Amino acid sequence: VLVGGRYATRDAIGRGGMATVFEAEDLATGDLVALKRPRVVLEGDGHTSELILAEARAMARVAHPNIAGVRDAGGESLHDRIAREGPMSATEAAEALLPLLDGVCAVHRCGLAHGDIKPSNVILARRGARVAPTLIDFGVAAHTEAHEHPAELLGTPGYMAPERFLLRAPPDVASDRDCDDRIACTESRCA
């Protein structure tokens, strides 16, 4: 299927509660990209359209090597890697996740909380010879300074901070399991 006159979709590579992600080829550049398509987009459904736009705006606010951009290299999810090979050793987990903490710190410094950090939202993208953990799916992301939040509870209960699940609190820095302030976010910028 050709999307937007530019992206030729291939196989589905992931499914979530709100969308399916396809491998696609950018016909203009020849790059392989991940293309996220909402499961249900009703004509004139302002709520769904606003959620999609909010996710794109949240992702566009943060530029960091461990946070997916609007276009980013593909890779398997951390969830798929664990399912295939079993639990990671402490060394493997540290190598895979410490860079991700730097990315989460960049998200927080841009005034956002991801709100749904879990293994299936971490892509182990290849950048040359190394694997770079990359945080994806900002569909639940929230501005930490916002005074209004959606009434519905969005996210994955099994990975949700207790205060979010039990008190229906909006996502915040604490619910993302706050990054360590000793981690320097030198490669990040906010839009």
Backbone torsions as a table, in degrees:
resi	resn	phi	psi	omega
1	VAL	NA	135.4	177.5
2	LEU	-94.1	125.5	-178.1
3	VAL	-112.9	128.8	178.0
4	GLY	62.0	20.7	-179.8
5	GLY	67.8	7.8	-173.4
6	ARG	-133.8	-30.7	-173.2
7	TYR	-110.9	119.5	177.7
8	ALA	-95.0	112.4	-176.7
9	THR	-76.6	150.0	176.4
10	ARG	-118.7	-128.9	-177.7
11	ASP	-79.8	151.5	170.8
12	ALA	-70.0	133.0	-178.9
13	ILE	-115.9	-5.1	177.8
14	GLY	-171.1	151.3	178.1
15	ARG	-136.7	138.2	176.3
16	GLY	-127.9	-173.1	-178.6
17	GLY	-65.7	-29.0	-174.8
18	MET	-114.0	-14.5	-172.7
19	ALA	-154.4	164.5	171.6
20	THR	-117.2	139.0	178.8
21	VAL	-107.9	129.9	-179.4
22	PHE	-113.9	147.0	165.6
23	GLU	-74.5	137.6	-179.4
24	ALA	-143.8	159.3	175.0
25	GLU	-109.5	129.6	174.2
26	ASP	-79.2	107.5	-174.7
27	LEU	-66.1	-21.8	179.1
28	ALA	-75.2	-33.6	-175.6
29	THR	-116.8	-16.8	-175.2
30	GLY	82.4	0.2	-179.6
31	ASP	-71.6	145.4	169.0
32	LEU	-86.0	132.0	-178.2
33	VAL	-132.9	164.8	171.3
34	ALA	-97.9	130.2	-179.2
35	LEU	-116.8	117.7	-178.0
36	LYS	-96.1	123.1	178.4
37	ARG	-119.4	125.3	177.7
38	PRO	-59.6	144.3	179.4
39	ARG	-66.5	-43.1	-178.4
40	VAL	-131.6	114.1	172.0
41	VAL	-124.9	107.3	-179.4
42	LEU	-88.5	140.0	176.8
43	GLU	-53.7	123.8	178.0
44	GLY	77.4	9.5	179.1
45	ASP	-80.8	93.4	-177.0
46	GLY	-62.7	-35.3	-178.4
47	HIS	-64.1	-48.9	180.0
48	THR	-64.6	-43.0	179.1
49	SER	-61.0	-40.6	180.0
50	GLU	-66.4	-38.8	177.1
51	LEU	-61.8	-42.6	-179.6
52	ILE	-64.6	-45.5	179.0
53	LEU	-65.3	-38.2	179.5
54	ALA	-63.4	-40.0	178.1
55	GLU	-63.8	-45.8	179.7
56	ALA	-61.7	-41.2	178.3
57	ARG	-64.6	-41.2	179.9
58	ALA	-63.2	-45.6	-179.4
59	MET	-65.6	-34.8	-178.9
60	ALA	-71.5	-18.7	-179.1
61	ARG	-73.7	-22.3	-172.9
62	VAL	-119.2	126.4	173.2
63	ALA	-116.4	112.2	-177.2
64	HIS	-156.8	143.4	-177.4
65	PRO	-63.3	-17.1	179.9
66	ASN	-108.9	16.5	174.7
67	ILE	-124.4	128.2	-177.8
68	ALA	-62.1	138.2	173.2
69	GLY	-88.6	-177.6	177.1
70	VAL	-61.0	-29.3	170.4
71	ARG	-126.2	130.3	-178.3
72	ASP	-149.3	155.1	178.7
73	ALA	-64.6	148.3	-179.1
74	GLY	-82.9	-179.3	179.5
75	GLY	167.4	173.0	178.5
76	GLU	-82.9	156.5	178.4
77	SER	-78.4	158.2	175.2
78	LEU	-60.2	-37.1	177.2
79	HIS	-58.2	-48.4	-179.5
80	ASP	-64.3	-37.7	179.9
81	ARG	-64.9	-43.2	179.5
82	ILE	-66.9	-39.9	179.0
83	ALA	-63.5	-37.4	-177.6
84	ARG	-77.1	-43.0	-171.5
85	GLU	-111.8	-5.2	-178.4
86	GLY	86.6	-175.7	-177.4
87	PRO	-57.4	148.0	178.4
88	MET	-84.6	150.2	172.6
89	SER	-70.5	165.7	179.2
90	ALA	-59.9	-39.0	179.6
91	THR	-66.0	-46.3	178.9
92	GLU	-61.2	-42.9	-179.7
93	ALA	-63.6	-42.8	179.3
94	ALA	-63.5	-44.6	179.6
95	GLU	-63.3	-35.2	-178.4
96	ALA	-81.1	-34.4	-169.5
97	LEU	-103.0	-23.6	178.2
98	LEU	-59.9	-43.2	175.8
99	PRO	-62.3	-32.7	179.0
100	LEU	-65.0	-36.9	177.1
101	LEU	-59.6	-36.9	176.4
102	ASP	-62.7	-40.1	177.2
103	GLY	-65.0	-42.2	178.6
104	VAL	-63.6	-38.9	176.7
105	CYS	-59.6	-41.9	178.8
106	ALA	-63.5	-39.6	177.1
107	VAL	-59.7	-46.6	-178.7
108	HIS	-64.7	-40.3	179.9
109	ARG	-67.1	-19.7	176.4
110	CYS	-90.3	9.7	175.8
111	GLY	79.4	24.6	-179.9
112	LEU	-122.3	155.7	168.2
113	ALA	-122.7	131.0	-178.0
114	HIS	-64.8	-52.1	175.0
115	GLY	85.7	-4.9	-179.6
116	ASP	-152.2	49.4	179.6
117	ILE	-76.2	120.7	-179.2
118	LYS	-159.0	162.9	-176.1
119	PRO	-54.7	-35.5	-178.7
120	SER	-75.6	-9.8	175.8
121	ASN	-102.1	15.3	173.8
122	VAL	-119.4	115.8	178.2
123	ILE	-98.1	131.9	176.9
124	LEU	-90.1	80.4	-175.5
125	ALA	-76.9	144.9	176.7
126	ARG	-91.2	129.1	174.2
127	ARG	-127.1	95.1	-173.8
128	GLY	68.4	-126.9	-178.0
129	ALA	-89.2	-6.7	-176.5
130	ARG	-109.4	160.1	176.7
131	VAL	-100.4	130.6	-179.7
132	ALA	-117.5	114.0	177.1
133	PRO	-66.2	131.5	-174.4
134	THR	-130.2	122.7	-179.9
135	LEU	-79.6	130.4	-179.4
136	ILE	-124.3	179.5	172.4
137	ASP	62.6	82.0	178.4
138	PHE	-97.5	27.1	-177.8
139	GLY	-66.7	-19.5	-179.5
140	VAL	-107.7	-4.2	-174.6
141	ALA	-54.7	146.0	-178.6
142	ALA	-134.8	146.8	172.4
143	HIS	-73.7	127.2	-175.4
144	THR	-70.5	-20.0	178.9
145	GLU	-92.3	-5.2	-175.6
146	ALA	-64.3	143.4	179.2
147	HIS	-97.6	-19.0	178.5
148	GLU	-113.9	138.1	179.8
149	HIS	-133.8	152.5	178.8
150	PRO	-59.0	145.0	179.3
151	ALA	-69.3	-29.2	-177.4
152	GLU	-79.0	147.9	178.9
153	LEU	-89.0	113.1	-178.9
154	LEU	-109.9	142.0	-179.8
155	GLY	133.7	-172.6	-178.2
156	THR	-109.8	110.1	-174.4
157	PRO	-49.8	-40.0	-178.3
158	GLY	-66.4	-16.5	-179.7
159	TYR	-116.5	5.8	-175.4
160	MET	-84.1	141.6	173.6
161	ALA	-62.6	142.7	-176.6
162	PRO	-53.2	-39.2	-178.8
163	GLU	-66.1	-29.4	176.7
164	ARG	-71.2	-45.1	-176.4
165	PHE	-72.1	-47.0	-174.8
166	LEU	-81.6	-38.3	-175.8
167	LEU	-101.7	-1.5	-177.7
168	ARG	58.7	33.3	179.3
169	ALA	-73.4	147.2	178.1
170	PRO	-70.8	162.0	176.2
171	PRO	-60.0	141.2	173.9
172	ASP	-147.5	-179.7	-177.2
173	VAL	-58.2	-41.8	-179.6
174	ALA	-64.0	-36.8	-178.9
175	SER	-72.5	-16.9	173.3
176	ASP	-85.3	5.5	-177.3
177	ARG	64.1	55.8	-175.6
178	ASP	-10.7	138.8	177.8
179	CYS	-75.8	157.4	179.4
180	ASP	-77.0	124.9	-178.2
181	ASP	-62.5	-14.3	178.0
182	ARG	-76.3	-12.9	179.1
183	ILE	-81.8	121.3	-179.6
184	ALA	-80.7	129.2	178.7
185	CYS	-98.8	58.9	-172.4
186	THR	-74.5	-23.6	-176.6
187	GLU	-96.1	11.9	-175.1
188	SER	-104.6	158.4	170.4
189	ARG	-150.7	155.3	178.7
190	CYS	-113.0	142.8	177.4
191	ALA	-93.5	NA	NA
